[in-house]
Amino acid sequence: MTFFSLCVGLILTTAAQAATLTVTSTGDTTVGAAGCADGCSLREAITAAAAGDTINFSSLFNTAQTINITSQLPTIGKNLIITGTGARLLTVRRSTATNYRIFDITAGTVRISGMTISNGSDSSGGGGGVTTSGTSSVVTLDGVTVSGTSSLSVAAVDNLGGTLTILNSTISNNSTIGVASEGTAVNIANSTISGNNGTSVGVAGGIYNSTTLNLNNVTVANNVNGGIENFGTTNIRNTIITGSTGRADALGGFTSQGNNLVSNLGTATGFSAASGDKLNVAANIAALANNGGQTDTHRPNTGSPAINAGNNCVVTATCGTNNPPVALTTDQRGTGFGRQGGTAVDIGAIEAVPPTAANASISGRVLTADGRGITHVSITVSGGNLSEPKVVRTSSFGYYSVTDLVAGETYIVEIRAKRYLFTNSTRVINLMEDISDQNFIAEQ
């Protein structure tokens, strides 16, 4: 074999091992003969993917879409990357009365990002949204929301084996534990654990840990039956635990790396005011809401003791002990939201200081199917920096423009017209700069 043919063979082998499959449908069909060569459903893509492949989503998912699955997705037991378009844009949801998990990961290095995982129900003992069980698996959830999990599940996200990392994510409003750490280790950073209920399981609703749990800049708020319950080792830094009902915010013995805020310490041990911990004080944070970015968060109110009270070492991952999994250059909301907004990072998942970003606009045109502009159609923009929605109407040629929006914020754009129907009439836009191509075309 010549050197040239050997190189070509290696290139072809490498390419074959790292394909990209594109989900083009919101359907839930099984794998077809084409093996996703021409696009497919999420179920088909997971089935067809080889170890090391990436699954992404077509431009269809640049507007809000839901994939209603009718049974558990195929078990993932291989290296795989699944990259969604954003948690406000892509929802993967259990859609039948039957109880089943949504994602089940048994082996491999797996990364799931940019989606909402909703309505899971695992009556067999595990996580209704995500279950990880491989002893050597390495799983990352980044920029996801997990919500609506039923009380039949042990948790919304349950790590039964291997290592799980949760970044820039929100685990909220589940009828069971938000996150259960029962495998090798769980690392959580720049994330929100809010409004979960551990009553059915008999432990804290926010996070339950029986092995190793590492927390950096996490907000654990308003959970039922306690905030965090530790039976293993919990290393914790720059984290808010507040608003729990039924029991105290912190339960068990903790290893504080400093700069935490615990509103109701109860009998928990391991925290110290000398290390910058703020104990038995109100967090003064706002309700869970869209504060920008793809996931909901609790923003510190003006005067919150969490503001400028964290340790800056997380920005460069130079903390020494219990570094975050990656340097936290932004807060949970991502691009446009720096992790340090003041003299120091804030405690919790996001910064109180709004982003210093320029104004931006959303504009486009509303057209009939044959290309004629439609006049006097209502366009409503909400979310982001807006305290109330903005409503504009199209011109005589169908043009519209919404100004004085903020780059780095996430907005919902909705069209309303009495005489016309529109596909994708509601869109979620993460606005980073002026955009002028948001056209709506009426159906035939």
KARAQUI-V523212 format. One record per residue. PHI is phi in whole degrees, 0 to 359 (NA if undefined). OMEGA is omega as a letter, one per 20 degrees, with the letter a starting at -180 (* if undefined). D_CENTER is the distance of its C-alpha to the mean C-alpha in whole Angstrom. Layout:
phi;omega;d_center
PHI;OMEGA;D_CENTER
PHI;OMEGA;D_CENTER
//
This chain:
phi;omega;d_center
NA;r;49
286;r;49
300;a;47
297;a;46
293;r;45
296;r;43
297;r;41
299;r;40
297;r;40
295;r;37
296;a;35
295;r;35
295;r;34
297;r;31
298;a;30
293;a;30
273;a;28
222;r;25
271;r;25
244;r;22
253;a;22
246;r;21
279;a;19
242;a;21
225;r;21
272;r;20
288;a;22
231;a;22
279;r;25
278;a;27
297;a;27
257;a;30
296;a;33
289;r;32
59;r;29
73;r;26
298;a;29
247;a;29
92;a;25
191;r;24
278;r;21
298;r;18
300;r;21
298;a;23
296;r;21
297;a;20
294;a;24
281;a;25
295;r;23
265;r;25
303;r;24
94;a;23
285;r;22
240;r;19
248;r;17
236;a;16
229;a;16
288;a;19
297;r;20
308;a;20
270;r;16
281;r;16
243;a;17
299;a;15
221;r;16
237;r;15
261;r;16
270;a;18
269;a;19
258;r;22
201;a;22
304;r;20
295;a;19
305;r;21
300;r;21
261;r;20
230;a;22
208;r;22
298;a;21
202;r;18
242;r;15
240;a;13
245;r;12
278;a;10
269;r;11
142;a;8
292;r;6
270;a;9
251;a;11
239;r;11
241;r;11
250;a;12
226;r;14
292;a;17
240;r;20
237;a;23
283;r;25
294;a;25
270;r;23
200;r;21
292;r;18
262;r;15
247;r;15
233;a;17
244;a;18
250;a;21
193;r;22
94;r;21
262;a;19
233;r;16
232;r;12
240;a;10
216;r;7
67;r;6
201;r;6
257;r;7
247;a;9
230;r;11
71;r;15
293;a;16
207;a;19
246;a;20
274;a;24
268;r;25
100;a;23
170;a;20
267;a;16
292;r;16
274;a;12
221;r;13
239;r;16
244;a;17
225;r;21
287;a;22
295;r;24
248;a;24
289;r;20
232;a;18
241;r;14
235;r;11
251;a;7
227;r;6
67;r;3
245;r;2
243;r;4
240;a;7
215;r;10
72;a;14
291;a;15
283;a;19
287;r;21
288;a;22
277;r;20
294;a;20
204;r;16
289;r;13
233;a;12
234;r;16
265;a;17
266;a;21
196;r;21
75;a;21
245;r;18
241;r;14
242;r;12
240;a;9
235;r;8
52;a;6
232;r;3
233;r;5
248;a;8
218;r;10
54;r;13
256;a;14
275;r;18
208;r;18
302;r;17
292;a;13
227;r;13
249;a;17
253;a;18
233;a;21
263;a;21
293;a;22
195;r;20
235;r;16
245;a;15
233;r;12
213;r;12
50;a;10
220;a;8
238;r;9
240;a;11
219;r;13
69;r;15
264;a;15
229;a;19
267;a;21
300;a;24
294;a;25
265;r;24
86;r;26
225;a;24
300;a;21
284;a;19
283;a;16
222;r;16
244;a;19
230;r;21
239;r;24
233;r;24
238;a;22
231;r;19
240;a;18
236;r;16
223;r;16
52;r;15
244;r;13
250;r;14
247;a;15
222;r;16
60;r;18
267;a;18
265;r;21
78;r;24
114;a;22
268;r;20
232;r;20
241;a;23
244;r;24
240;r;26
233;r;26
240;r;25
241;r;22
265;a;22
219;a;21
216;r;21
52;a;20
240;r;18
263;r;18
233;a;19
205;r;21
73;a;21
291;r;22
242;r;24
89;r;27
216;a;27
290;r;26
292;a;23
243;a;24
226;r;26
108;a;28
256;a;28
241;r;26
246;a;27
277;r;26
264;r;25
98;r;26
64;r;24
258;r;23
233;a;23
238;a;24
285;r;25
229;a;27
290;a;28
59;a;30
257;a;32
298;a;29
240;r;31
103;r;30
266;a;29
205;r;31
298;a;32
294;r;34
264;r;30
92;r;29
289;r;27
250;a;27
244;r;28
58;r;29
233;r;28
292;a;26
284;a;23
55;r;23
244;a;20
282;r;19
295;r;17
300;a;14
200;r;13
281;r;12
255;a;13
104;a;12
78;a;10
265;a;7
231;r;5
286;a;8
214;r;10
255;r;14
276;r;16
297;r;19
285;r;22
305;a;25
89;r;27
298;r;25
292;r;26
283;a;22
288;r;23
57;a;25
242;a;25
264;r;23
261;a;24
292;a;23
300;a;24
290;a;20
293;a;20
247;a;22
54;r;21
242;a;25
284;a;25
85;r;27
273;r;26
55;r;22
297;r;21
297;a;17
301;r;16
221;r;16
298;a;18
268;a;16
283;r;17
239;r;14
276;a;13
304;a;9
284;r;9
91;a;11
309;a;14
95;a;17
232;a;15
299;a;18
289;r;17
247;a;21
264;a;22
222;a;25
290;r;27
210;r;25
295;r;21
280;r;20
289;r;19
104;a;16
282;a;12
224;r;14
271;r;17
283;a;19
289;r;21
297;r;20
295;r;20
271;a;23
236;r;23
287;r;25
294;r;26
216;a;25
222;r;25
238;r;25
216;r;28
174;a;29
216;r;31
250;a;32
231;r;34
285;a;36
299;a;36
262;r;39
95;r;38
268;r;39
293;r;38
252;a;37
273;r;38
60;r;37
265;a;33
274;r;31
244;a;28
246;r;25
240;a;23
223;r;20
87;r;17
57;a;17
273;a;20
276;r;22
283;r;23
214;a;25
298;r;24
259;r;27
235;r;29
233;r;31
238;a;33
290;r;34
284;a;38
296;r;41
253;r;39
90;a;36
275;r;34
215;r;32
207;r;30
242;a;27
249;r;28
59;r;27
264;a;23
246;r;21
298;a;20
96;r;16
262;r;16
249;a;14
237;r;17
252;a;17
249;a;21
228;r;23
251;r;26
225;r;29
212;a;33
290;a;35
263;a;37
228;r;34
247;a;31
231;r;28
287;a;26
55;a;22
287;r;24
237;a;20
231;r;18
253;a;15
238;r;16
273;a;14
275;r;18
252;r;19
198;r;22
305;r;25
234;a;24
232;a;27
243;a;27
275;a;25
271;r;28
243;a;28
242;a;31
292;r;32
288;r;33
300;*;36
//
